[in-house]
Amino acid sequence: MPTDIKMRAEIRRYDPGVDAEPHYETFEVAGQDNWRILDVIRSIYERQAGDLAYQFACRVGRCGTCAVKVNGVPVLACQERCKPEMRIEPLTPFPVLRDLVVDRTEIEARYEQHAYAPQRKTEYAGGPEAIDVKHAEHLCHMGSCLACMVCVSGCPAVEERAFDGPAFMLKLRHMAEHPADTGNRLEQAIDAGMLECFGCDLCTQLCPADLSPAQAIREFRRDMIFGGSKKHE
Amino acid sequence: MSKATLPRNTTRQAEGMQYGDVARMVHRFSGAVIIAFVLVHVIVQAVRHVPMFASANAAAPWLQTVQGQNWIHAILFFCIAFHTLYGLKLLAGELGFNIRYQTAFWSIVGVSALFALREMLRYAGL
C-alpha cells in the first residue's frame, strides 16, 4: 500500500525572455511514495506553479518526451520513483526553451544529417523484404531507441569531448547492421566522434529502453580493428 | 543487449551508483597516483643515493620512512591493479569480449583490493 509522504522538490526555473540567469525554486509537495517524478512535477504545476514549463506524452516510458535530470542523473520523469529530496533540472547539454523544456532542434538536425534510413544500392522495390528472423528481432530491438537523449545527457564524453553522443552511435550501428543499407556507417560514426567514447557503459545503465549504445560503439571499434562492418551482407 | 522489457514498472536510477562514472574516475585517479608515485619515487631515490644531494638527504631523514609506509604501498598496488585490469577490460570489449559493466567493475575492484591486502599482510609479516 502506498504511504503518504512529504517531498521537497527544487526545480530549475529559467525563462530566457524574462530571467537573466536560471534560478532554483523549492516546492513542498504532499504525495505518496509510489509517485513518479512526473507526478510530482504535475502536482507542482497544478497547485503551486501554473507557469512551470514541462513536457510529457505517453506516461509509460515509451516516448522519451519527459526526460529530465533528477539529482544530477538523467531519467525519464514518468518512470523514475519520487524521492524525499530532489533537484529537478532540464537535460544537459541542450539549450533550454523554458524551465524543464529543452530545444531539440539540434538533435533533429543531427538525426537528419546522419541519414538514418537504409542507403540502398537499388531503389526500394516496395513491400516487405526477406530478412532473417533472428536478425530482424535484433534490428527491431536496436530500433526501439526512444531518442529521449538520456544517454547523451549522461555521457561524460559528450561533456568533455567532440562527441555527438551514444544515441546517434546506436542508430548508426542499427543502419550498419541493416541488410539493405550500403552506407559507410563506420566512417560516419568516426566523424561523429565515436573514438572519443570512454567505454564506461553509463549509457547502457541509464537507457530507459534497455539498449546498449556502448555495445554498438564497441562493435564499430571491433570492425575498425578486424574490418568488415557488414555481418549480414 | 538484453531483451526489451518495456514498459518498465518503475526506476530508481537517480539513487543508485553510476558505475560508469565511478569506474572512469577511479581509472583516472589510479593513473594519476601511479604517475605521481613514480615521479616522487625517482626524486626520493635521487635524494637518498646521489652524493650531490647528500645534504638534502641529511635534512630529510623521514624520506625512508615515507617510502616504507604499508598504506602507501597498498594504495599503489590497488591503483596499479585497477588501472591495468580496467584498461584490459576496455581493450577486451573492443576486441569483442564484452563483460557486463557491474560484473567487470566489482571483479576488478575485488582483485585490486586483494593486491592491496597482500601488501598490508606482507608488511604485517603474514
Interface residues (C-beta under 8 A of the other chain):
Chain A: N34 R36 V60 G61 R62 V70 N71 G72 V73 V75 L76 Q79 E80 R81 K83 M86 H138 H141 M142 S144 G154 P156 F198 G199 C200 D201 L202 C203 T204 Q205 L206 P208 A209 D210 L211 S212 A214 Q215 R218 R221 R222 I225
Chain B: M1 S2 K3 A4 T5 L6 P7 R8 T10 T11 R12 Q13 A14 E15 Q18 Y19 G20 D21 A23 R24 L90 G93 E94 L95 G96 N98 Y101
